[in-house]
Amino acid sequence: MVPLFLEYRYMLFDEAMRHTTSHACDSVYNHTYLSREYTIMATSTAYQVTDLARSHRAVVEAGRSDSGALIRDKDGVLLLLRRAEDAEKQERLVGLLIAYAEASLQLELPVGERSPLAYRNLAWIVRLDDDDQREMLSELLDAVAIAAAGGSVRGVDDLLIDWKATAEVAADPALANELSEDIPEPLESPV
């Protein structure tokens, strides 16, 4: 086994920032990725490719752990073997961070210069006013930070569902008025 250098340390942050048009979101690293850096630092060794042949069970078992198994190939490239659901979670969170960064940049522009396309998969938030957009993005960053630190993505999903419903109401003034009216008579029995 070879000592691990912190080559993986900024991988998630670099991946997210590579897809944005500006590096205006440096707080994303400080807010979200310190926990991932700590996890990788806890993995102090990397396996050699030959370890796959000699002690594949140990390598696979390490791959099942939260930090995965680091494998250095013959060219010195560091590979990461880990659970597929962890890779999918990371990909989803990075995608949300990219959308967060792009939406944050759009909020800095005057309203007439904003493009819903630039919001990526968060384009639905254009239905919200600027204060609600900022609040939603702040809550999203917190939820992503919790999920990236080992929490469930369920909190992110719940947050997005709630804010999408809020955006739907904001987009329909008649529905907003109907939902804000007092109920003339309380129901006699629960539905």
C-alpha positions as CSV (number, residue, x, y, z in Angstrom):
1,M,0.0,0.0,0.0
2,V,1.1,3.6,-0.8
3,P,0.5,6.6,1.4
4,L,-2.3,8.7,0.1
5,F,-1.7,12.4,-0.7
6,L,-4.7,14.6,-0.6
7,E,-5.2,14.4,-4.4
8,Y,-9.0,13.8,-4.0
9,R,-9.5,16.7,-1.5
10,Y,-11.0,19.3,-3.8
11,M,-12.5,16.9,-6.4
12,L,-16.2,17.7,-5.6
13,F,-15.7,21.4,-5.4
14,D,-13.6,21.5,-8.6
15,E,-16.2,19.4,-10.4
16,A,-19.0,21.9,-9.4
17,M,-17.0,25.0,-10.2
18,R,-15.8,23.7,-13.6
19,H,-19.4,23.9,-14.8
20,T,-20.2,27.4,-13.5
21,T,-19.5,30.7,-15.4
22,S,-17.9,32.3,-12.3
23,H,-16.1,31.4,-9.2
24,A,-18.4,33.6,-7.2
25,C,-19.5,30.7,-4.9
26,D,-16.3,30.0,-3.0
27,S,-18.5,29.6,0.1
28,V,-19.8,26.3,-1.4
29,Y,-16.5,24.7,-0.6
30,N,-16.4,26.0,2.9
31,H,-20.0,25.2,3.5
32,T,-20.3,21.8,2.0
33,Y,-17.0,20.0,1.3
34,L,-15.0,20.1,4.5
35,S,-16.8,17.0,5.7
36,R,-15.8,15.1,2.5
37,E,-12.2,16.3,2.9
38,Y,-12.2,14.9,6.4
39,T,-13.5,11.6,5.2
40,I,-10.8,11.3,2.5
41,M,-8.1,12.3,5.0
42,A,-9.3,9.4,7.2
43,T,-8.4,7.1,4.4
44,S,-4.6,7.1,4.9
45,T,-3.6,4.5,2.3
46,A,-4.3,3.6,-1.3
47,Y,-4.2,0.1,-2.7
48,Q,-2.1,-0.9,-5.7
49,V,-3.6,-2.4,-8.8
50,T,-1.8,-5.7,-7.8
51,D,-3.8,-5.7,-4.5
52,L,-6.9,-6.4,-6.6
53,A,-5.4,-9.7,-7.6
54,R,-3.8,-10.6,-4.3
55,S,-6.4,-9.4,-1.8
56,H,-9.4,-8.4,-3.8
57,R,-11.8,-9.1,-0.8
58,A,-10.0,-6.5,1.3
59,V,-10.1,-4.0,-1.6
60,V,-13.8,-4.6,-2.2
61,E,-14.6,-4.4,1.5
62,A,-12.8,-1.1,1.6
63,G,-14.9,0.0,-1.4
64,R,-18.0,-0.7,0.6
65,S,-17.0,1.7,3.3
66,D,-18.1,5.3,3.5
67,S,-14.8,6.6,2.1
68,G,-14.4,3.9,-0.5
69,A,-11.2,2.3,-1.6
70,L,-8.4,4.3,-3.3
71,I,-6.5,2.4,-5.9
72,R,-3.3,3.7,-7.6
73,D,-2.8,2.3,-11.0
74,K,0.5,1.7,-12.7
75,D,0.5,5.2,-14.2
76,G,0.0,6.8,-10.8
77,V,-3.6,7.7,-11.4
78,L,-5.7,7.5,-8.2
79,L,-9.0,5.7,-8.7
80,L,-11.8,5.5,-6.3
81,L,-13.9,2.3,-5.8
82,R,-17.1,3.0,-4.0
83,R,-20.8,2.2,-3.7
84,A,-22.8,3.1,-6.8
85,E,-25.5,4.9,-4.7
86,D,-22.8,7.1,-3.2
87,A,-21.6,8.1,-6.7
88,E,-25.1,8.8,-7.8
89,K,-25.7,10.9,-4.7
90,Q,-22.5,12.8,-5.4
91,E,-23.4,13.4,-9.0
92,R,-26.9,14.7,-8.0
93,L,-25.4,17.0,-5.3
94,V,-22.8,18.4,-7.6
95,G,-25.6,19.1,-10.2
96,L,-27.6,21.0,-7.5
97,L,-24.5,23.0,-6.6
98,I,-23.9,23.9,-10.2
99,A,-27.6,25.0,-10.4
100,Y,-27.2,26.9,-7.1
101,A,-24.1,28.7,-8.4
102,E,-25.8,29.6,-11.7
103,A,-29.0,30.8,-10.0
104,S,-27.0,32.9,-7.5
105,L,-25.3,34.6,-10.4
106,Q,-28.6,35.2,-12.1
107,L,-29.9,36.9,-9.0
108,E,-27.1,39.4,-9.2
109,L,-28.4,40.6,-12.6
110,P,-31.2,43.0,-13.2
111,V,-34.5,41.3,-13.6
112,G,-34.7,42.0,-17.4
113,E,-31.3,40.4,-18.0
114,R,-32.0,37.1,-16.3
115,S,-32.6,33.9,-18.4
116,P,-34.6,31.0,-17.0
117,L,-32.3,28.7,-19.0
118,A,-29.3,29.9,-16.9
119,Y,-31.1,28.6,-13.8
120,R,-30.6,25.1,-15.2
121,N,-32.8,22.5,-13.4
122,L,-33.9,25.2,-10.9
123,A,-35.6,27.3,-13.7
124,W,-38.9,27.0,-11.8
125,I,-37.7,29.4,-9.1
126,V,-38.1,32.3,-11.5
127,R,-41.8,32.3,-10.4
128,L,-40.7,33.3,-7.0
129,D,-39.8,36.9,-6.0
130,D,-36.1,37.7,-5.4
131,D,-36.3,37.4,-1.6
132,D,-37.9,33.9,-1.9
133,Q,-35.4,32.9,-4.5
134,R,-32.5,33.9,-2.1
135,E,-34.2,32.1,0.8
136,M,-34.8,28.9,-1.3
137,L,-31.2,28.9,-2.5
138,S,-29.9,29.4,1.1
139,E,-32.0,26.5,2.3
140,L,-30.9,24.4,-0.6
141,L,-27.2,25.0,0.2
142,D,-27.8,24.0,3.8
143,A,-29.7,20.8,2.7
144,V,-27.0,19.9,0.2
145,A,-24.3,20.4,2.9
146,I,-26.2,18.0,5.3
147,A,-26.6,15.4,2.5
148,A,-22.9,15.8,1.5
149,A,-21.8,15.3,5.1
150,G,-23.4,11.8,5.1
151,G,-27.0,12.7,5.6
152,S,-29.9,11.6,3.5
153,V,-30.9,13.3,0.2
154,R,-34.5,13.1,1.5
155,G,-34.1,16.5,3.1
156,V,-33.1,18.0,-0.3
157,D,-36.0,16.2,-2.0
158,D,-38.5,17.5,0.6
159,L,-37.1,21.0,0.3
160,L,-37.4,21.0,-3.5
161,I,-41.0,19.6,-3.4
162,D,-42.1,22.3,-0.9
163,W,-40.5,25.2,-2.8
164,K,-41.9,23.9,-6.2
165,A,-45.4,24.0,-4.6
166,T,-44.7,27.5,-3.4
167,A,-43.6,28.5,-6.9
168,E,-46.7,27.0,-8.4
169,V,-48.9,29.1,-6.1
170,A,-46.8,32.2,-6.8
171,A,-47.3,31.7,-10.5
172,D,-51.1,31.5,-10.2
173,P,-52.6,34.6,-8.6
174,A,-56.1,33.1,-8.5
175,L,-54.9,30.1,-6.6
176,A,-52.9,32.3,-4.3
177,N,-56.0,34.3,-3.5
178,E,-58.1,31.2,-3.0
179,L,-55.6,29.7,-0.6
180,S,-55.3,32.9,1.4
181,E,-59.1,33.3,1.9
182,D,-60.7,32.5,5.2
183,I,-62.8,29.4,5.3
184,P,-66.4,30.6,5.8
185,E,-67.5,27.7,8.0
186,P,-65.3,25.1,9.6
187,L,-65.8,21.6,8.5
188,E,-68.0,19.6,11.0
189,S,-65.8,16.6,10.8
190,P,-62.3,16.0,9.6
191,V,-61.9,14.8,6.0
